[in-house]
Amino acid sequence: MMLPYIRALLLFAALLCVVFAPPWAPLILIGILSLRFNAWEALFVGMTMDLVWLPGTFFYPLPLFTLASFLIVWGLEPLRRELFV
């Protein structure tokens, strides 16, 4: 079955996009991953993106990409259940 390979490939592509792509590219891949799978590993991608790109200064106290990935995973859960039962 190809689904575990697709899930791992999307996760690997999102992690590569954290380093080599603009910030919206991993968020799109997190959305695709969350639409098809119950992908809590997308939070790891968001956390990695925060650790790589956001400096820990006074102006950026919130982990923006971690919060965005959590909202994507949590927000797309009902839609995933509706589409892929």
Steps between C-alpha positions, in 0.01 A plus 500: 500500500636841403347718774784473757748588227295802394474614860875470552570671168275795587665530842848489346401758238362729771822473698702582188274797433572632849860561397483561125158649421297807593299480825168429331621181329526286818163631615342379175662159543379488861150571370522222241637261761224592745225462242591141427650367825467550872838672484614618837857492371411823320546672836863389487534673162355821645727483801802440277402799290479718811840383622662561162347831395366695797756666721443482872485876549249733660309554176424131435386350831237273341580181309298606196556199275439252781170670576409512131577130452297414811206700366529332159514149649221568749288705258512250215408202720122523439553546127733200486246287685227612259699437182698186582287274713 
